[in-house]
């Protein structure tokens, strides 16, 4: 009897999220970025179910569905057509994937077909996450990788590191338009890395005092932001300005220099404001943080409209809880995470 025909298999895989300390947006165009895996996770659990349907549950988003393999193949065809329309300039990236559940379903059938996985009978696929969805913490990458790892192990197979990254990027492109691969790499490996010239250079987990503040899910997606800021970073020297700040922050953090790190965060914030991904309300909040003696910036894509910008990074030692309360935001206490994708 093959493993996928056994009755009581339960496989759970966990993948961490991430924050970008410096270099967001510019990293898509090959410029340096400093990023850190954090101790918030996506987990995918796969169990055998009776019948032939594939059950999908995403409790955090209150989403669930049961669908046949043929239904999944039809969905994959529809999503692939939408993506082709996006690449032809006829669709926006937000028109490709309509919900987190669609992303999971597409990822599942894409992996089954491309890896020739022997799925027989019904399955239940449950995805849970402590990462805010759509807020710049790499939730999509963590979900994709945890699903991939759980599915591969459920089927008793293996996959190389390169294949995890390749297939992950192919799937994530449908969510973001053009994946840099950074989120996937951090989620796969854990730790802190400085990415430059196509190489990932490992760093110690930072000891600089920092926290995260959730300003709320942006009105616009990462993919939409990437589309809009493309002209800024393709046709000007701004990408080089982002690179300079990322290199300086990397050095400051390696030297555990708090003042230099905060100065880099402030400069990074000004660049993000210039390319239009920091809504006014969030910019005002950051100004209040700076007046308190700390430094702050959007960590992720930000937003090109609306009042929310997802996760922002706050560096410094001064208490900001009253400012956070005044704006109705939420402080997320996190730490760097040294471990990457794994079974639990």
Long-range contacts (C-beta under 8 A, 24 or more apart in sequence): 2-118, 2-156, 3-154, 3-155, 3-156, 4-118, 4-119, 4-120, 4-121, 4-154, 4-155, 4-156, 5-120, 5-121, 6-48, 7-48, 8-48, 9-46, 9-47, 9-48, 9-154, 10-45, 10-46, 10-47, 11-45, 11-46, 11-47, 11-150, 11-153, 11-154, 11-343, 12-43, 12-44, 12-45, 12-46, 12-150, 12-343, 12-344, 13-43, 13-44, 13-145, 13-146, 13-147, 13-148, 13-149, 13-150, 13-153, 13-341, 13-342, 13-343, 13-344, 14-41, 14-42, 14-43, 14-146, 14-341, 14-342, 14-343, 14-344, 15-41, 15-42, 15-43, 15-141, 15-142, 15-143, 15-145, 15-146, 15-149, 15-187, 15-188, 15-340, 15-341, 16-40, 16-41, 16-142, 16-186, 16-187, 16-190, 16-337, 16-339, 16-340, 16-341, 17-41, 17-42, 17-131, 17-137, 17-138, 17-139, 17-141, 17-142, 17-187, 18-137, 18-138, 18-141, 18-182, 18-183, 18-186, 18-187, 19-136, 19-137, 19-138, 19-212, 19-299, 19-300, 19-311, 19-313, 19-334, 20-136, 20-182, 20-299, 20-300, 21-206, 21-249, 21-253, 21-299, 21-313, 22-242, 22-245, 22-246, 22-249, 22-250, 22-264, 22-265, 22-268, 23-195, 23-242, 23-243, 23-245, 23-246, 24-136, 24-272, 24-298, 24-299, 24-300, 24-301, 24-302, 25-225, 25-226, 25-229, 25-233, 25-242, 25-272, 25-275, 25-277, 25-301, 26-233, 26-238, 26-239, 26-242, 26-243, 26-246, 27-180, 27-182, 27-195, 28-178, 28-180, 28-226, 28-233, 29-233, 29-234, 29-239, 30-197, 30-198, 31-239, 31-240, 31-242, 31-243, 31-246, 32-194, 32-195, 32-196, 32-197, 32-243, 32-246, 32-247, 32-250, 33-180, 33-182, 33-194, 33-195, 33-246, 34-192, 34-193, 34-194, 34-195, 34-203, 34-246, 34-249, 34-250, 34-253, 35-182, 35-186, 35-192, 35-193, 35-195, 36-186, 36-191, 36-192, 36-205, 36-206, 36-336, 37-186, 37-187, 37-189, 37-190, 37-191, 37-192, 37-336, 37-337, 37-338, 37-340, 38-137, 38-212, 38-334, 38-335, 38-336, 38-337, 39-334, 39-335, 39-336, 39-337, 40-129, 40-130, 40-131, 40-137, 40-332, 40-334, 41-129, 41-130, 41-131, 41-142, 41-146, 42-127, 42-128, 42-129, 42-131, 42-139, 42-142, 42-143, 42-145, 42-146, 43-127, 43-128, 43-129, 43-146, 43-344, 44-125, 44-126, 44-127, 44-143, 44-146, 44-147, 44-149, 44-150, 44-151, 45-124, 45-125, 45-126, 45-128, 45-150, 46-123, 46-124, 46-125, 46-126, 46-150, 46-151, 46-154, 47-123, 47-124, 47-126, 48-121, 48-122, 48-123, 48-124, 49-121, 49-122, 49-123, 49-124, 50-121, 50-122, 51-121, 51-122, 52-121, 52-122, 53-122, 54-108, 54-119, 54-122, 54-123, 54-125, 55-122, 55-123, 55-124, 55-125, 56-101, 56-104, 56-105, 56-108, 56-125, 56-127, 57-124, 57-125, 57-126, 57-127, 58-100, 58-101, 58-104, 58-126, 58-127, 58-128, 59-126, 59-128, 60-127, 60-128, 60-129, 60-133, 61-99, 61-100, 61-101, 61-133, 63-99, 63-100, 63-101, 64-101, 65-101, 65-105, 67-105, 69-109, 69-112, 69-119, 72-105, 72-108, 72-109, 73-109, 73-113, 75-102, 75-105, 75-106, 75-109, 76-106, 76-109, 76-110, 76-113, 79-106, 79-174, 83-173, 83-174, 86-177, 92-223, 92-224, 92-227, 93-175, 93-176, 93-177, 93-221, 93-223, 93-224, 93-226, 93-227, 94-220, 94-221, 94-223, 94-224, 96-174, 96-175, 96-223, 97-174, 97-175, 100-133, 100-143, 103-140, 103-143, 103-144, 103-171, 103-174, 103-175, 104-143, 104-147, 106-171, 106-174, 107-143, 107-144, 107-147, 107-148, 107-171, 108-147, 108-151, 110-167, 110-170, 110-171, 111-147, 111-148, 111-151, 111-152, 111-167, 112-151, 114-167, 115-152, 115-157, 115-159, 115-167, 117-151, 117-152, 117-155, 117-157, 118-155, 119-155, 123-154, 125-150, 132-214, 132-217, 132-310, 132-311, 133-217, 134-217, 134-218, 134-221, 134-222, 134-310, 135-214, 135-216, 135-217, 135-218, 135-300, 135-310, 135-311, 136-222, 136-298, 136-299, 136-300, 136-301, 136-302, 136-309, 136-310, 136-311, 137-299, 137-300, 137-310, 137-311, 138-183, 138-186, 138-187, 140-172, 140-175, 140-176, 140-183, 141-168, 141-172, 141-183, 141-184, 141-186, 141-187, 142-183, 142-187, 144-168, 144-171, 144-172, 144-184, 145-184, 145-187, 145-188, 145-341, 146-341, 149-341, 149-342, 149-343, 150-343, 153-343, 161-188, 164-188, 164-341, 175-221, 175-222, 175-223, 176-221, 176-222, 176-223, 176-226, 177-223, 177-226, 177-227, 178-223, 178-226, 186-340, 187-340, 187-341, 188-340, 188-341, 189-340, 189-341, 190-337, 190-338, 190-339, 190-340, 191-336, 191-337, 191-338, 191-340, 192-336, 194-246, 194-250, 196-247, 203-250, 203-253, 203-254, 204-254, 205-335, 205-336, 205-338, 206-253, 206-336, 207-256, 208-253, 208-256, 208-258, 208-261, 208-315, 209-258, 209-315, 209-316, 209-317, 210-313, 210-314, 210-315, 210-316, 211-314, 211-320, 211-331, 211-332, 211-333, 211-334, 212-299, 212-311, 212-312, 212-313, 212-314, 212-331, 212-332, 212-333, 212-334, 213-285, 213-296, 213-311, 213-312, 213-314, 213-320, 213-324, 213-329, 213-330, 213-331, 213-332, 214-310, 214-311, 214-329, 214-330, 214-331, 214-332, 215-281, 215-282, 215-285, 215-307, 215-308, 215-309, 215-310, 215-311, 215-312, 215-327, 215-329, 216-307, 216-308, 216-310, 216-329, 217-308, 217-310, 218-301, 218-302, 218-303, 218-306, 218-308, 218-309, 218-310, 219-303, 219-305, 219-306, 219-307, 219-308, 220-303, 220-304, 220-305, 220-306, 221-301, 222-300, 222-301, 224-304, 225-277, 225-301, 225-302, 225-303, 225-304, 226-301, 228-276, 228-304, 229-275, 229-276, 229-277, 229-304, 232-274, 232-275, 232-276, 233-275, 238-271, 238-274, 238-275, 241-271, 242-268, 242-271, 245-271, 258-315, 258-316, 258-317, 261-295, 261-315, 262-294, 262-295, 262-315, 262-316, 263-295, 265-295, 265-296, 265-297, 265-313, 265-315, 266-290, 266-295, 266-297, 268-297, 269-295, 269-296, 269-297, 269-298, 272-297, 272-298, 272-302, 276-304, 277-301, 277-302, 277-303, 277-304, 277-309, 278-302, 278-303, 278-309, 279-303, 279-305, 279-306, 279-307, 279-308, 279-309, 280-307, 281-307, 281-327, 282-307, 282-308, 282-309, 282-312, 285-312, 285-323, 285-327, 285-329, 286-312, 288-323, 289-314, 289-316, 289-320, 289-323, 292-316, 292-318, 292-319, 292-320, 292-323, 293-318, 294-318, 294-320
